[in-house]
Amino acid sequence: NDAPALAQADVGIAIGAGTDVAIETASIILVRSNPLDVVAIVDLAKATYRKMVENLLWATGYNVVAIPLAAGVLYRFGILLSPALAAVLMSASTVIVAFNARLLRLPK
C-alpha cells in the first residue's frame, strides 16, 4: 500500500525488509532495517550538493582565467599560452575537480 506514495514522492525510501512492490518503487532502499540510516542519507545528499557547488565554483573560476589566457589576452605583453600548456592546465583542472569529488569518501 506504500507503492503509490513512493512512486509519487520526490525521493522514496523503503526498508529492505519491506514488500517487493515498495522496494521496486522506492528510489532508495535501506539494506539494514534501521530508520536512523535516513539521517546518513540526508547528510550524504548535503555533502554531495556542497561538493557540486565547490566544483562548479572551481570550474567557473578556472574558465574565467583560462579562456582569456588561451585567447591571447596577454599576447601584447609577450605572453602566449602554447596549446600544449593549455592542454596541461585543462587536464589539471579536471584532476582537481575529480580529486575534490573523491574527498566525499574520506571519513571525517
Backbone atoms as SQL, in Angstrom:
CREATE TABLE atoms (id INTEGER PRIMARY KEY, chain TEXT, resi INTEGER, resn TEXT, atom TEXT, x REAL, y REAL, z REAL);
INSERT INTO atoms VALUES
  (1, 'A', 1, 'ASN', 'N', 0.816, -1.202, 0.000),
  (2, 'A', 1, 'ASN', 'CA', 0.000, 0.000, 0.000),
  (3, 'A', 1, 'ASN', 'C', 0.860, 1.267, 0.000),
  (4, 'A', 2, 'ASP', 'N', 2.179, 1.125, 0.190),
  (5, 'A', 2, 'ASP', 'CA', 3.060, 2.292, 0.154),
  (6, 'A', 2, 'ASP', 'C', 3.541, 2.616, -1.251),
  (7, 'A', 3, 'ALA', 'N', 3.410, 1.704, -2.176),
  (8, 'A', 3, 'ALA', 'CA', 3.972, 1.875, -3.513),
  (9, 'A', 3, 'ALA', 'C', 3.471, 3.128, -4.230),
  (10, 'A', 4, 'PRO', 'N', 2.176, 3.455, -4.207),
  (11, 'A', 4, 'PRO', 'CA', 1.740, 4.678, -4.893),
  (12, 'A', 4, 'PRO', 'C', 2.364, 5.945, -4.292),
  (13, 'A', 5, 'ALA', 'N', 2.478, 5.982, -2.981),
  (14, 'A', 5, 'ALA', 'CA', 3.094, 7.149, -2.338),
  (15, 'A', 5, 'ALA', 'C', 4.583, 7.223, -2.659),
  (16, 'A', 6, 'LEU', 'N', 5.261, 6.081, -2.665),
  (17, 'A', 6, 'LEU', 'CA', 6.687, 6.056, -3.001),
  (18, 'A', 6, 'LEU', 'C', 6.918, 6.480, -4.446),
  (19, 'A', 7, 'ALA', 'N', 6.027, 6.073, -5.333),
  (20, 'A', 7, 'ALA', 'CA', 6.168, 6.427, -6.744),
  (21, 'A', 7, 'ALA', 'C', 5.955, 7.914, -6.968),
  (22, 'A', 8, 'GLN', 'N', 5.083, 8.524, -6.195),
  (23, 'A', 8, 'GLN', 'CA', 4.764, 9.939, -6.372),
  (24, 'A', 8, 'GLN', 'C', 5.754, 10.849, -5.648),
  (25, 'A', 9, 'ALA', 'N', 6.444, 10.347, -4.658),
  (26, 'A', 9, 'ALA', 'CA', 7.369, 11.164, -3.866),
  (27, 'A', 9, 'ALA', 'C', 8.592, 11.550, -4.692),
  (28, 'A', 10, 'ASP', 'N', 9.204, 12.688, -4.336),
  (29, 'A', 10, 'ASP', 'CA', 10.452, 13.092, -4.985),
  (30, 'A', 10, 'ASP', 'C', 11.547, 12.073, -4.699),
  (31, 'A', 11, 'VAL', 'N', 11.650, 11.654, -3.456),
  (32, 'A', 11, 'VAL', 'CA', 12.606, 10.621, -3.054),
  (33, 'A', 11, 'VAL', 'C', 11.861, 9.644, -2.161),
  (34, 'A', 12, 'GLY', 'N', 11.715, 8.425, -2.641),
  (35, 'A', 12, 'GLY', 'CA', 11.046, 7.399, -1.850),
  (36, 'A', 12, 'GLY', 'C', 12.073, 6.500, -1.191),
  (37, 'A', 13, 'ILE', 'N', 11.917, 6.267, 0.107),
  (38, 'A', 13, 'ILE', 'CA', 12.846, 5.428, 0.860),
  (39, 'A', 13, 'ILE', 'C', 12.072, 4.239, 1.414),
  (40, 'A', 14, 'ALA', 'N', 12.547, 3.041, 1.093),
  (41, 'A', 14, 'ALA', 'CA', 11.908, 1.819, 1.582),
  (42, 'A', 14, 'ALA', 'C', 12.905, 1.044, 2.429),
  (43, 'A', 15, 'ILE', 'N', 12.381, 0.312, 3.396),
  (44, 'A', 15, 'ILE', 'CA', 13.220, -0.563, 4.218),
  (45, 'A', 15, 'ILE', 'C', 13.340, -1.894, 3.488),
  (46, 'A', 16, 'GLY', 'N', 14.551, -2.438, 3.468),
  (47, 'A', 16, 'GLY', 'CA', 14.831, -3.661, 2.721),
  (48, 'A', 16, 'GLY', 'C', 13.941, -4.827, 3.078),
  (49, 'A', 17, 'ALA', 'N', 13.438, -4.851, 4.292),
  (50, 'A', 17, 'ALA', 'CA', 12.572, -5.944, 4.718),
  (51, 'A', 17, 'ALA', 'C', 11.122, -5.694, 4.320),
  (52, 'A', 18, 'GLY', 'N', 10.869, -4.636, 3.565),
  (53, 'A', 18, 'GLY', 'CA', 9.508, -4.290, 3.166),
  (54, 'A', 18, 'GLY', 'C', 9.005, -5.159, 2.025),
  (55, 'A', 19, 'THR', 'N', 7.854, -4.790, 1.510),
  (56, 'A', 19, 'THR', 'CA', 7.250, -5.560, 0.421),
  (57, 'A', 19, 'THR', 'C', 8.040, -5.364, -0.869),
  (58, 'A', 20, 'ASP', 'N', 7.933, -6.346, -1.750),
  (59, 'A', 20, 'ASP', 'CA', 8.646, -6.275, -3.029),
  (60, 'A', 20, 'ASP', 'C', 8.193, -5.082, -3.859),
  (61, 'A', 21, 'VAL', 'N', 6.899, -4.775, -3.808),
  (62, 'A', 21, 'VAL', 'CA', 6.377, -3.643, -4.579),
  (63, 'A', 21, 'VAL', 'C', 6.978, -2.340, -4.064),
  (64, 'A', 22, 'ALA', 'N', 7.054, -2.181, -2.757),
  (65, 'A', 22, 'ALA', 'CA', 7.639, -0.968, -2.182),
  (66, 'A', 22, 'ALA', 'C', 9.117, -0.867, -2.534),
  (67, 'A', 23, 'ILE', 'N', 9.827, -1.980, -2.489),
  (68, 'A', 23, 'ILE', 'CA', 11.261, -1.972, -2.812),
  (69, 'A', 23, 'ILE', 'C', 11.478, -1.621, -4.280),
  (70, 'A', 24, 'GLU', 'N', 10.637, -2.130, -5.168),
  (71, 'A', 24, 'GLU', 'CA', 10.761, -1.821, -6.597),
  (72, 'A', 24, 'GLU', 'C', 10.430, -0.365, -6.892),
  (73, 'A', 25, 'THR', 'N', 9.539, 0.230, -6.122),
  (74, 'A', 25, 'THR', 'CA', 9.074, 1.587, -6.387),
  (75, 'A', 25, 'THR', 'C', 9.970, 2.646, -5.765),
  (76, 'A', 26, 'ALA', 'N', 10.623, 2.336, -4.681),
  (77, 'A', 26, 'ALA', 'CA', 11.411, 3.329, -3.942),
  (78, 'A', 26, 'ALA', 'C', 12.665, 3.738, -4.708),
  (79, 'A', 27, 'SER', 'N', 13.097, 4.973, -4.469),
  (80, 'A', 27, 'SER', 'CA', 14.349, 5.475, -5.047),
  (81, 'A', 27, 'SER', 'C', 15.546, 4.953, -4.268),
  (82, 'A', 28, 'ILE', 'N', 15.386, 4.833, -2.954),
  (83, 'A', 28, 'ILE', 'CA', 16.458, 4.396, -2.061),
  (84, 'A', 28, 'ILE', 'C', 15.925, 3.259, -1.203),
  (85, 'A', 29, 'ILE', 'N', 16.715, 2.195, -1.099),
  (86, 'A', 29, 'ILE', 'CA', 16.333, 1.062, -0.248),
  (87, 'A', 29, 'ILE', 'C', 17.340, 0.939, 0.875),
  (88, 'A', 30, 'LEU', 'N', 16.850, 0.962, 2.104),
  (89, 'A', 30, 'LEU', 'CA', 17.716, 0.782, 3.267),
  (90, 'A', 30, 'LEU', 'C', 17.994, -0.705, 3.424),
  (91, 'A', 31, 'VAL', 'N', 19.249, -1.093, 3.323),
  (92, 'A', 31, 'VAL', 'CA', 19.606, -2.508, 3.419),
  (93, 'A', 31, 'VAL', 'C', 19.354, -3.006, 4.832),
  (94, 'A', 32, 'ARG', 'N', 19.826, -2.240, 5.799),
  (95, 'A', 32, 'ARG', 'CA', 19.530, -2.584, 7.194),
  (96, 'A', 32, 'ARG', 'C', 18.177, -1.970, 7.532),
  (97, 'A', 33, 'SER', 'N', 17.467, -2.554, 8.393),
  (98, 'A', 33, 'SER', 'CA', 16.150, -2.037, 8.767),
  (99, 'A', 33, 'SER', 'C', 16.274, -1.009, 9.882),
  (100, 'A', 34, 'ASN', 'N', 17.197, -0.080, 9.716),
  (101, 'A', 34, 'ASN', 'CA', 17.441, 0.946, 10.721),
  (102, 'A', 34, 'ASN', 'C', 16.976, 2.295, 10.172),
  (103, 'A', 35, 'PRO', 'N', 15.883, 2.837, 10.694),
  (104, 'A', 35, 'PRO', 'CA', 15.383, 4.121, 10.207),
  (105, 'A', 35, 'PRO', 'C', 16.368, 5.277, 10.413),
  (106, 'A', 36, 'LEU', 'N', 17.338, 5.119, 11.324),
  (107, 'A', 36, 'LEU', 'CA', 18.327, 6.179, 11.532),
  (108, 'A', 36, 'LEU', 'C', 19.258, 6.338, 10.329),
  (109, 'A', 37, 'ASP', 'N', 19.262, 5.362, 9.425),
  (110, 'A', 37, 'ASP', 'CA', 20.063, 5.482, 8.207),
  (111, 'A', 37, 'ASP', 'C', 19.553, 6.605, 7.305),
  (112, 'A', 38, 'VAL', 'N', 18.319, 7.025, 7.506),
  (113, 'A', 38, 'VAL', 'CA', 17.780, 8.147, 6.738),
  (114, 'A', 38, 'VAL', 'C', 18.600, 9.406, 7.019),
  (115, 'A', 39, 'VAL', 'N', 19.053, 9.569, 8.252),
  (116, 'A', 39, 'VAL', 'CA', 19.896, 10.718, 8.605),
  (117, 'A', 39, 'VAL', 'C', 21.195, 10.671, 7.801),
  (118, 'A', 40, 'ALA', 'N', 21.778, 9.488, 7.670),
  (119, 'A', 40, 'ALA', 'CA', 23.006, 9.339, 6.880),
  (120, 'A', 40, 'ALA', 'C', 22.754, 9.669, 5.412),
  (121, 'A', 41, 'ILE', 'N', 21.595, 9.294, 4.906),
  (122, 'A', 41, 'ILE', 'CA', 21.244, 9.606, 3.519),
  (123, 'A', 41, 'ILE', 'C', 21.164, 11.116, 3.328),
  (124, 'A', 42, 'VAL', 'N', 20.507, 11.793, 4.247),
  (125, 'A', 42, 'VAL', 'CA', 20.370, 13.251, 4.150),
  (126, 'A', 42, 'VAL', 'C', 21.737, 13.924, 4.262),
  (127, 'A', 43, 'ASP', 'N', 22.578, 13.451, 5.179),
  (128, 'A', 43, 'ASP', 'CA', 23.928, 14.012, 5.316),
  (129, 'A', 43, 'ASP', 'C', 24.740, 13.817, 4.038),
  (130, 'A', 44, 'LEU', 'N', 24.654, 12.641, 3.446),
  (131, 'A', 44, 'LEU', 'CA', 25.370, 12.378, 2.199),
  (132, 'A', 44, 'LEU', 'C', 24.855, 13.275, 1.073),
  (133, 'A', 45, 'ALA', 'N', 23.550, 13.469, 1.017),
  (134, 'A', 45, 'ALA', 'CA', 22.976, 14.339, -0.010),
  (135, 'A', 45, 'ALA', 'C', 23.465, 15.776, 0.154),
  (136, 'A', 46, 'LYS', 'N', 23.520, 16.256, 1.396),
  (137, 'A', 46, 'LYS', 'CA', 24.012, 17.617, 1.642),
  (138, 'A', 46, 'LYS', 'C', 25.485, 17.744, 1.280),
  (139, 'A', 47, 'ALA', 'N', 26.287, 16.751, 1.649),
  (140, 'A', 47, 'ALA', 'CA', 27.720, 16.782, 1.329),
  (141, 'A', 47, 'ALA', 'C', 27.934, 16.728, -0.184),
  (142, 'A', 48, 'THR', 'N', 27.138, 15.932, -0.873),
  (143, 'A', 48, 'THR', 'CA', 27.242, 15.839, -2.326),
  (144, 'A', 48, 'THR', 'C', 26.899, 17.170, -2.973),
  (145, 'A', 49, 'TYR', 'N', 25.860, 17.819, -2.475),
  (146, 'A', 49, 'TYR', 'CA', 25.475, 19.123, -3.022),
  (147, 'A', 49, 'TYR', 'C', 26.578, 20.155, -2.788),
  (148, 'A', 50, 'ARG', 'N', 27.181, 20.135, -1.584),
  (149, 'A', 50, 'ARG', 'CA', 28.285, 21.065, -1.302),
  (150, 'A', 50, 'ARG', 'C', 29.449, 20.838, -2.260),
  (151, 'A', 51, 'LYS', 'N', 29.796, 19.574, -2.506),
  (152, 'A', 51, 'LYS', 'CA', 30.886, 19.267, -3.440),
  (153, 'A', 51, 'LYS', 'C', 30.536, 19.725, -4.844),
  (154, 'A', 52, 'MET', 'N', 29.285, 19.566, -5.224),
  (155, 'A', 52, 'MET', 'CA', 28.860, 20.004, -6.543),
  (156, 'A', 52, 'MET', 'C', 29.040, 21.513, -6.690),
  (157, 'A', 53, 'VAL', 'N', 28.659, 22.264, -5.666),
  (158, 'A', 53, 'VAL', 'CA', 28.822, 23.718, -5.698),
  (159, 'A', 53, 'VAL', 'C', 30.306, 24.088, -5.717),
  (160, 'A', 54, 'GLU', 'N', 31.124, 23.413, -4.893),
  (161, 'A', 54, 'GLU', 'CA', 32.569, 23.676, -4.893),
  (162, 'A', 54, 'GLU', 'C', 33.165, 23.441, -6.274),
  (163, 'A', 55, 'ASN', 'N', 32.813, 22.322, -6.891),
  (164, 'A', 55, 'ASN', 'CA', 33.349, 22.011, -8.215),
  (165, 'A', 55, 'ASN', 'C', 32.862, 22.999, -9.264),
  (166, 'A', 56, 'LEU', 'N', 31.628, 23.440, -9.144),
  (167, 'A', 56, 'LEU', 'CA', 31.105, 24.438, -10.073),
  (168, 'A', 56, 'LEU', 'C', 31.844, 25.761, -9.922),
  (169, 'A', 57, 'LEU', 'N', 32.099, 26.173, -8.678),
  (170, 'A', 57, 'LEU', 'CA', 32.843, 27.413, -8.447),
  (171, 'A', 57, 'LEU', 'C', 34.273, 27.292, -8.964),
  (172, 'A', 58, 'TRP', 'N', 34.918, 26.149, -8.719),
  (173, 'A', 58, 'TRP', 'CA', 36.276, 25.943, -9.211),
  (174, 'A', 58, 'TRP', 'C', 36.305, 26.010, -10.738),
  (175, 'A', 59, 'ALA', 'N', 35.394, 25.315, -11.390),
  (176, 'A', 59, 'ALA', 'CA', 35.379, 25.286, -12.851),
  (177, 'A', 59, 'ALA', 'C', 35.081, 26.668, -13.426),
  (178, 'A', 60, 'THR', 'N', 34.183, 27.412, -12.780),
  (179, 'A', 60, 'THR', 'CA', 33.875, 28.761, -13.246),
  (180, 'A', 60, 'THR', 'C', 35.088, 29.668, -13.098),
  (181, 'A', 61, 'GLY', 'N', 35.731, 29.627, -11.940),
  (182, 'A', 61, 'GLY', 'CA', 36.928, 30.442, -11.727),
  (183, 'A', 61, 'GLY', 'C', 38.033, 30.087, -12.702),
  (184, 'A', 62, 'TYR', 'N', 38.222, 28.805, -12.925),
  (185, 'A', 62, 'TYR', 'CA', 39.237, 28.358, -13.877),
  (186, 'A', 62, 'TYR', 'C', 38.938, 28.905, -15.268),
  (187, 'A', 63, 'ASN', 'N', 37.690, 28.790, -15.702),
  (188, 'A', 63, 'ASN', 'CA', 37.328, 29.251, -17.042),
  (189, 'A', 63, 'ASN', 'C', 37.428, 30.763, -17.178),
  (190, 'A', 64, 'VAL', 'N', 37.135, 31.498, -16.109),
  (191, 'A', 64, 'VAL', 'CA', 37.254, 32.960, -16.151),
  (192, 'A', 64, 'VAL', 'C', 38.705, 33.363, -16.404),
  (193, 'A', 65, 'VAL', 'N', 39.640, 32.595, -15.865),
  (194, 'A', 65, 'VAL', 'CA', 41.065, 32.897, -16.045),
  (195, 'A', 65, 'VAL', 'C', 41.619, 32.242, -17.314),
  (196, 'A', 66, 'ALA', 'N', 41.317, 30.979, -17.532),
  (197, 'A', 66, 'ALA', 'CA', 41.971, 30.214, -18.595),
  (198, 'A', 66, 'ALA', 'C', 41.493, 30.572, -20.000),
  (199, 'A', 67, 'ILE', 'N', 40.222, 30.859, -20.165),
  (200, 'A', 67, 'ILE', 'CA', 39.726, 31.156, -21.516),
  (201, 'A', 67, 'ILE', 'C', 40.353, 32.433, -22.070),
  (202, 'A', 68, 'PRO', 'N', 40.401, 33.533, -21.312),
  (203, 'A', 68, 'PRO', 'CA', 41.098, 34.712, -21.851),
  (204, 'A', 68, 'PRO', 'C', 42.590, 34.455, -22.110),
  (205, 'A', 69, 'LEU', 'N', 43.239, 33.671, -21.235),
  (206, 'A', 69, 'LEU', 'CA', 44.651, 33.341, -21.474),
  (207, 'A', 69, 'LEU', 'C', 44.815, 32.559, -22.774),
  (208, 'A', 70, 'ALA', 'N', 43.943, 31.592, -22.990),
  (209, 'A', 70, 'ALA', 'CA', 44.015, 30.792, -24.211),
  (210, 'A', 70, 'ALA', 'C', 43.687, 31.631, -25.445),
  (211, 'A', 71, 'ALA', 'N', 42.867, 32.661, -25.264),
  (212, 'A', 71, 'ALA', 'CA', 42.513, 33.535, -26.385),
  (213, 'A', 71, 'ALA', 'C', 43.621, 34.535, -26.707),
  (214, 'A', 72, 'GLY', 'N', 44.624, 34.643, -25.835),
  (215, 'A', 72, 'GLY', 'CA', 45.760, 35.515, -26.111),
  (216, 'A', 72, 'GLY', 'C', 45.651, 36.902, -25.524),
  (217, 'A', 73, 'VAL', 'N', 44.948, 37.058, -24.417),
  (218, 'A', 73, 'VAL', 'CA', 44.772, 38.376, -23.815),
  (219, 'A', 73, 'VAL', 'C', 46.102, 38.974, -23.337),
  (220, 'A', 74, 'LEU', 'N', 47.078, 38.149, -23.028),
  (221, 'A', 74, 'LEU', 'CA', 48.386, 38.645, -22.578),
  (222, 'A', 74, 'LEU', 'C', 49.412, 38.691, -23.709),
  (223, 'A', 75, 'TYR', 'N', 48.970, 38.512, -24.936),
  (224, 'A', 75, 'TYR', 'CA', 49.899, 38.488, -26.067),
  (225, 'A', 75, 'TYR', 'C', 50.619, 39.823, -26.234),
  (226, 'A', 76, 'ARG', 'N', 49.944, 40.921, -25.947),
  (227, 'A', 76, 'ARG', 'CA', 50.580, 42.237, -26.099),
  (228, 'A', 76, 'ARG', 'C', 51.757, 42.411, -25.144),
  (229, 'A', 77, 'PHE', 'N', 51.792, 41.615, -24.082),
  (230, 'A', 77, 'PHE', 'CA', 52.914, 41.661, -23.136),
  (231, 'A', 77, 'PHE', 'C', 53.952, 40.584, -23.447),
  (232, 'A', 78, 'GLY', 'N', 53.783, 39.916, -24.565),
  (233, 'A', 78, 'GLY', 'CA', 54.732, 38.893, -24.977),
  (234, 'A', 78, 'GLY', 'C', 54.480, 37.525, -24.368),
  (235, 'A', 79, 'ILE', 'N', 53.325, 37.347, -23.732),
  (236, 'A', 79, 'ILE', 'CA', 52.998, 36.060, -23.113),
  (237, 'A', 79, 'ILE', 'C', 51.957, 35.361, -23.983),
  (238, 'A', 80, 'LEU', 'N', 52.342, 34.218, -24.503),
  (239, 'A', 80, 'LEU', 'CA', 51.438, 33.436, -25.340),
  (240, 'A', 80, 'LEU', 'C', 51.362, 32.022, -24.777),
  (241, 'A', 81, 'LEU', 'N', 50.170, 31.579, -24.523),
  (242, 'A', 81, 'LEU', 'CA', 49.944, 30.248, -23.959),
  (243, 'A', 81, 'LEU', 'C', 49.987, 29.219, -25.088),
  (244, 'A', 82, 'SER', 'N', 50.926, 28.307, -25.005),
  (245, 'A', 82, 'SER', 'CA', 51.032, 27.288, -26.056),
  (246, 'A', 82, 'SER', 'C', 49.883, 26.286, -25.912),
  (247, 'A', 83, 'PRO', 'N', 49.469, 25.667, -27.008),
  (248, 'A', 83, 'PRO', 'CA', 48.395, 24.672, -26.926),
  (249, 'A', 83, 'PRO', 'C', 48.727, 23.518, -25.976),
  (250, 'A', 84, 'ALA', 'N', 49.991, 23.127, -25.920),
  (251, 'A', 84, 'ALA', 'CA', 50.378, 22.032, -25.023),
  (252, 'A', 84, 'ALA', 'C', 50.188, 22.436, -23.565),
  (253, 'A', 85, 'LEU', 'N', 50.584, 23.656, -23.219),
  (254, 'A', 85, 'LEU', 'CA', 50.408, 24.133, -21.845),
  (255, 'A', 85, 'LEU', 'C', 48.925, 24.295, -21.517),
  (256, 'A', 86, 'ALA', 'N', 48.150, 24.765, -22.485),
  (257, 'A', 86, 'ALA', 'CA', 46.703, 24.889, -22.272),
  (258, 'A', 86, 'ALA', 'C', 46.081, 23.519, -22.003),
  (259, 'A', 87, 'ALA', 'N', 46.542, 22.499, -22.716),
  (260, 'A', 87, 'ALA', 'CA', 46.029, 21.142, -22.501),
  (261, 'A', 87, 'ALA', 'C', 46.399, 20.633, -21.116),
  (262, 'A', 88, 'VAL', 'N', 47.617, 20.931, -20.669),
  (263, 'A', 88, 'VAL', 'CA', 48.041, 20.520, -19.324),
  (264, 'A', 88, 'VAL', 'C', 47.193, 21.217, -18.268),
  (265, 'A', 89, 'LEU', 'N', 46.949, 22.514, -18.447),
  (266, 'A', 89, 'LEU', 'CA', 46.121, 23.252, -17.481),
  (267, 'A', 89, 'LEU', 'C', 44.691, 22.727, -17.459),
  (268, 'A', 90, 'MET', 'N', 44.161, 22.398, -18.630),
  (269, 'A', 90, 'MET', 'CA', 42.805, 21.852, -18.684),
  (270, 'A', 90, 'MET', 'C', 42.752, 20.495, -17.975),
  (271, 'A', 91, 'SER', 'N', 43.758, 19.677, -18.197),
  (272, 'A', 91, 'SER', 'CA', 43.812, 18.378, -17.523),
  (273, 'A', 91, 'SER', 'C', 43.953, 18.544, -16.017),
  (274, 'A', 92, 'ALA', 'N', 44.757, 19.517, -15.596),
  (275, 'A', 92, 'ALA', 'CA', 44.925, 19.770, -14.162),
  (276, 'A', 92, 'ALA', 'C', 43.602, 20.184, -13.530),
  (277, 'A', 93, 'SER', 'N', 42.830, 20.988, -14.240),
  (278, 'A', 93, 'SER', 'CA', 41.527, 21.393, -13.719),
  (279, 'A', 93, 'SER', 'C', 40.622, 20.185, -13.534),
  (280, 'A', 94, 'THR', 'N', 40.630, 19.284, -14.502),
  (281, 'A', 94, 'THR', 'CA', 39.811, 18.076, -14.410),
  (282, 'A', 94, 'THR', 'C', 40.253, 17.203, -13.240),
  (283, 'A', 95, 'VAL', 'N', 41.552, 17.075, -13.057),
  (284, 'A', 95, 'VAL', 'CA', 42.080, 16.266, -11.953),
  (285, 'A', 95, 'VAL', 'C', 41.690, 16.879, -10.612),
  (286, 'A', 96, 'ILE', 'N', 41.766, 18.197, -10.500),
  (287, 'A', 96, 'ILE', 'CA', 41.404, 18.864, -9.246),
  (288, 'A', 96, 'ILE', 'C', 39.928, 18.647, -8.926),
  (289, 'A', 97, 'VAL', 'N', 39.062, 18.778, -9.923),
  (290, 'A', 97, 'VAL', 'CA', 37.629, 18.567, -9.705),
  (291, 'A', 97, 'VAL', 'C', 37.361, 17.113, -9.304),
  (292, 'A', 98, 'ALA', 'N', 38.012, 16.170, -9.973),
  (293, 'A', 98, 'ALA', 'CA', 37.817, 14.750, -9.640),
  (294, 'A', 98, 'ALA', 'C', 38.344, 14.442, -8.239),
  (295, 'A', 99, 'PHE', 'N', 39.499, 14.985, -7.886),
  (296, 'A', 99, 'PHE', 'CA', 40.060, 14.764, -6.550),
  (297, 'A', 99, 'PHE', 'C', 39.143, 15.360, -5.481),
  (298, 'A', 100, 'ASN', 'N', 38.606, 16.541, -5.746),
  (299, 'A', 100, 'ASN', 'CA', 37.688, 17.169, -4.792),
  (300, 'A', 100, 'ASN', 'C', 36.443, 16.305, -4.596),
  (301, 'A', 101, 'ALA', 'N', 35.943, 15.722, -5.662),
  (302, 'A', 101, 'ALA', 'CA', 34.781, 14.837, -5.542),
  (303, 'A', 101, 'ALA', 'C', 35.131, 13.581, -4.746),
  (304, 'A', 102, 'ARG', 'N', 36.353, 13.066, -4.904),
  (305, 'A', 102, 'ARG', 'CA', 36.773, 11.876, -4.154),
  (306, 'A', 102, 'ARG', 'C', 36.857, 12.147, -2.656),
  (307, 'A', 103, 'LEU', 'N', 37.004, 13.399, -2.267),
  (308, 'A', 103, 'LEU', 'CA', 37.080, 13.727, -0.846),
  (309, 'A', 103, 'LEU', 'C', 35.795, 13.374, -0.099),
  (310, 'A', 104, 'LEU', 'N', 34.704, 13.149, -0.823),
  (311, 'A', 104, 'LEU', 'CA', 33.456, 12.716, -0.184),
  (312, 'A', 104, 'LEU', 'C', 33.625, 11.366, 0.506),
  (313, 'A', 105, 'ARG', 'N', 34.497, 10.527, -0.012),
  (314, 'A', 105, 'ARG', 'CA', 34.675, 9.180, 0.528),
  (315, 'A', 105, 'ARG', 'C', 35.527, 9.144, 1.785),
  (316, 'A', 106, 'LEU', 'N', 36.267, 10.202, 2.067),
  (317, 'A', 106, 'LEU', 'CA', 37.138, 10.209, 3.240),
  (318, 'A', 106, 'LEU', 'C', 36.317, 10.324, 4.516),
  (319, 'A', 107, 'PRO', 'N', 36.649, 9.545, 5.526),
  (320, 'A', 107, 'PRO', 'CA', 35.920, 9.663, 6.798),
  (321, 'A', 107, 'PRO', 'C', 36.259, 10.978, 7.487),
  (322, 'A', 108, 'LYS', 'N', 35.302, 11.440, 8.262),
  (323, 'A', 108, 'LYS', 'CA', 35.515, 12.715, 8.960),
  (324, 'A', 108, 'LYS', 'C', 36.124, 12.491, 10.304);
